Amino acid sequence: RAMHDQGELFHAITAYERAVELRPNLFQALRALAGLYEQKGFRRKAAEALERAVHSAPDPQTRDAMRQRLLRLL
């Protein structure tokens, strides 16, 4: 089961990375990708995705929430 879950995480990461390639400022994909990277322990990639999410957040409250999440990660 754990191996299966790992495969699903990597599949999800790949799908979100593709979405971000197609639409670099797609906030929902960046936020999800950051969370998946965090789950895998890829802190640098998570921070990069969060930084991009900050810049593409749809409103000030969401932008602040992404900044806080980024600060906790660093």
WOMO-V141276 format. One record per residue. PHI is phi in radians with two decimals (none if undefined). OMEGA is omega as a letter, one per 30 degrees, with the letter a starting at -180 (none if undefined). D_FIRST is the distance of its C-alpha to the first C-alpha in Angstrom with 2 decimals. Layout:
# WOMO-V141276
phi: [PHI;PHI]
omega: [OMEGA;OMEGA]
d_first: [D_FIRST;D_FIRST]
This chain:
# WOMO-V141276
phi: [none;-1.08;-1.10;-1.08;-1.07;-1.08;-1.09;-1.14;-1.08;-1.15;-1.11;-1.12;-1.03;-1.04;-1.13;-1.21;-1.06;-1.12;-1.04;-1.25;-1.09;-1.31;-2.36;-1.00;-1.88;-1.30;-0.96;-1.02;-1.21;-1.11;-1.11;-1.13;-1.08;-1.04;-1.11;-1.16;-1.05;-1.06;-1.03;-1.46;1.49;-1.54;-1.11;-1.10;-1.13;-1.09;-1.10;-1.10;-1.14;-1.14;-1.07;-1.18;-1.13;-0.98;-1.31;-1.96;-1.04;-1.31;-2.74;-1.05;-1.14;-1.16;-1.04;-1.11;-1.10;-1.18;-1.08;-1.09;-1.09;-1.11;-1.08;-1.13;-1.26;-1.42]
omega: [a;l;l;l;l;l;l;l;a;l;l;l;l;a;l;l;l;l;a;l;a;a;a;a;a;a;a;l;l;l;l;l;l;l;l;l;l;l;a;a;l;a;a;l;l;l;l;l;l;l;l;l;l;a;a;a;a;a;a;a;l;l;l;l;l;l;l;l;l;l;l;a;a;none]
d_first: [0.00;3.82;5.44;4.98;6.18;8.63;9.82;10.54;12.40;14.38;15.20;16.45;18.39;19.96;20.99;22.56;24.25;25.77;26.96;28.62;30.23;31.77;32.73;32.95;33.85;31.28;30.63;27.59;25.76;26.93;25.85;22.33;22.13;23.38;20.69;17.89;19.81;20.11;16.39;16.11;19.25;21.53;24.42;27.19;25.58;24.78;28.42;29.73;27.91;29.16;32.64;32.70;31.45;34.36;36.78;35.43;34.90;36.66;38.67;39.86;37.66;34.47;35.87;36.52;33.02;31.60;34.17;33.15;29.48;30.63;32.88;30.16;28.06;31.09]
